[in-house]
């Protein structure tokens, strides 16, 4: 079931006369919902359910669902609803490869800023410490940490490309934080190592720390995905066993 916690907030935005169309409000709310609630993975959302959750009519909800399908976050199945596909190992590998190519190069370039950039990154780490109990805010701050390094490198093409990874980073990061205990503390230590390389003005040390951080993130991301596949396989196997047992009892 969709959370009802933001129903009044969304409804008020529509009734309050915000310039944004109702479908834009529903789209933003539903997108955030899909990205930040791992429990929705592998489930179906219906138009009626989203209408109840957002306090809007079917038309803007239908349009918002179509936009999310175009974004690759949902898959609309006739007569069943909008399916929220789980994160796959292929998704993880693609995103982490892209991050590695961008972030390692950018960290080398950004290391020339030394203490000035390191001080800003220290501030973001301190902010993350305060957000350890809030997975969504922690990952948003985590992304700002890496985004700051990418932007400091001064390549607008890479910076724009990096922005396109935002939704995937948020979804995967929240997924890990929700399942992997202690990952937050590990992230803080890995970030501190990156900052140390930048503070020293050492491009290779900074890039090596980024590579190590992304490697650890890759492993952490794969664990819950593998566990999910194992659980689904166990359910499927149990169903086959129960079906076979049923046939034996009948005969």
TABELBEL-V389129 format. One record per residue. N is the residue number from 1. RES is the residue in three letters. BURIAL is # if it has 9 or more other C-alpha atoms within 8 Angstrom, else .. Layout:
BEGIN
N&RES&BURIAL + N&RES&BURIAL
END
This chain:
BEGIN
1&UNK&. + 2&UNK&. + 3&UNK&. + 4&UNK&. + 5&UNK&. + 6&UNK&# + 7&UNK&# + 8&UNK&# + 9&UNK&. + 10&UNK&# + 11&UNK&# + 12&UNK&. + 13&UNK&# + 14&UNK&# + 15&UNK&. + 16&UNK&. + 17&UNK&. + 18&UNK&. + 19&UNK&. + 20&UNK&. + 21&UNK&. + 22&UNK&# + 23&UNK&# + 24&UNK&# + 25&UNK&# + 26&UNK&# + 27&UNK&# + 28&UNK&. + 29&UNK&# + 30&UNK&# + 31&UNK&# + 32&UNK&. + 33&UNK&. + 34&UNK&# + 35&UNK&# + 36&UNK&# + 37&UNK&# + 38&UNK&# + 39&UNK&. + 40&UNK&# + 41&UNK&# + 42&UNK&. + 43&UNK&. + 44&UNK&# + 45&UNK&# + 46&UNK&# + 47&UNK&# + 48&UNK&. + 49&UNK&# + 50&UNK&# + 51&UNK&# + 52&UNK&# + 53&UNK&# + 54&UNK&# + 55&UNK&# + 56&UNK&# + 57&UNK&. + 58&UNK&# + 59&UNK&. + 60&UNK&# + 61&UNK&# + 62&UNK&# + 63&UNK&# + 64&UNK&# + 65&UNK&# + 66&UNK&# + 67&UNK&# + 68&UNK&# + 69&UNK&# + 70&UNK&. + 71&UNK&. + 72&UNK&. + 73&UNK&# + 74&UNK&# + 75&UNK&# + 76&UNK&# + 77&UNK&. + 78&UNK&. + 79&UNK&. + 80&UNK&. + 81&UNK&# + 82&UNK&# + 83&UNK&# + 84&UNK&# + 85&UNK&# + 86&UNK&. + 87&UNK&# + 88&UNK&. + 89&UNK&. + 90&UNK&. + 91&UNK&. + 92&UNK&# + 93&UNK&# + 94&UNK&. + 95&UNK&# + 96&UNK&# + 97&UNK&. + 98&UNK&. + 99&UNK&# + 100&UNK&# + 101&UNK&. + 102&UNK&# + 103&UNK&# + 104&UNK&# + 105&UNK&# + 106&UNK&# + 107&UNK&# + 108&UNK&# + 109&UNK&# + 110&UNK&# + 111&UNK&# + 112&UNK&# + 113&UNK&# + 114&UNK&# + 115&UNK&# + 116&UNK&. + 117&UNK&# + 118&UNK&# + 119&UNK&. + 120&UNK&. + 121&UNK&# + 122&UNK&# + 123&UNK&. + 124&UNK&# + 125&UNK&# + 126&UNK&. + 127&UNK&# + 128&UNK&# + 129&UNK&. + 130&UNK&. + 131&UNK&# + 132&UNK&# + 133&UNK&. + 134&UNK&. + 135&UNK&# + 136&UNK&# + 137&UNK&. + 138&UNK&# + 139&UNK&# + 140&UNK&# + 141&UNK&# + 142&UNK&# + 143&UNK&# + 144&UNK&# + 145&UNK&# + 146&UNK&# + 147&UNK&# + 148&UNK&# + 149&UNK&# + 150&UNK&# + 151&UNK&# + 152&UNK&# + 153&UNK&# + 154&UNK&. + 155&UNK&. + 156&UNK&. + 157&UNK&. + 158&UNK&# + 159&UNK&# + 160&UNK&. + 161&UNK&. + 162&UNK&# + 163&UNK&. + 164&UNK&. + 165&UNK&# + 166&UNK&# + 167&UNK&. + 168&UNK&# + 169&UNK&# + 170&UNK&# + 171&UNK&# + 172&UNK&# + 173&UNK&# + 174&UNK&# + 175&UNK&# + 176&UNK&# + 177&UNK&# + 178&UNK&# + 179&UNK&. + 180&UNK&# + 181&UNK&. + 182&UNK&. + 183&UNK&# + 184&UNK&# + 185&UNK&. + 186&UNK&. + 187&UNK&# + 188&UNK&# + 189&UNK&. + 190&UNK&# + 191&UNK&# + 192&UNK&# + 193&UNK&# + 194&UNK&# + 195&UNK&# + 196&UNK&# + 197&UNK&# + 198&UNK&# + 199&UNK&# + 200&UNK&# + 201&UNK&# + 202&UNK&# + 203&UNK&# + 204&UNK&. + 205&UNK&# + 206&UNK&# + 207&UNK&# + 208&UNK&# + 209&UNK&# + 210&UNK&# + 211&UNK&# + 212&UNK&# + 213&UNK&# + 214&UNK&# + 215&UNK&. + 216&UNK&. + 217&UNK&. + 218&UNK&# + 219&UNK&. + 220&UNK&# + 221&UNK&# + 222&UNK&# + 223&UNK&. + 224&UNK&# + 225&UNK&# + 226&UNK&. + 227&UNK&. + 228&UNK&. + 229&UNK&. + 230&UNK&. + 231&UNK&. + 232&UNK&. + 233&UNK&. + 234&UNK&. + 235&UNK&. + 236&UNK&. + 237&UNK&. + 238&UNK&. + 239&UNK&. + 240&UNK&. + 241&UNK&. + 242&UNK&. + 243&UNK&. + 244&UNK&. + 245&UNK&. + 246&UNK&. + 247&UNK&. + 248&UNK&. + 249&UNK&. + 250&UNK&. + 251&UNK&.
END
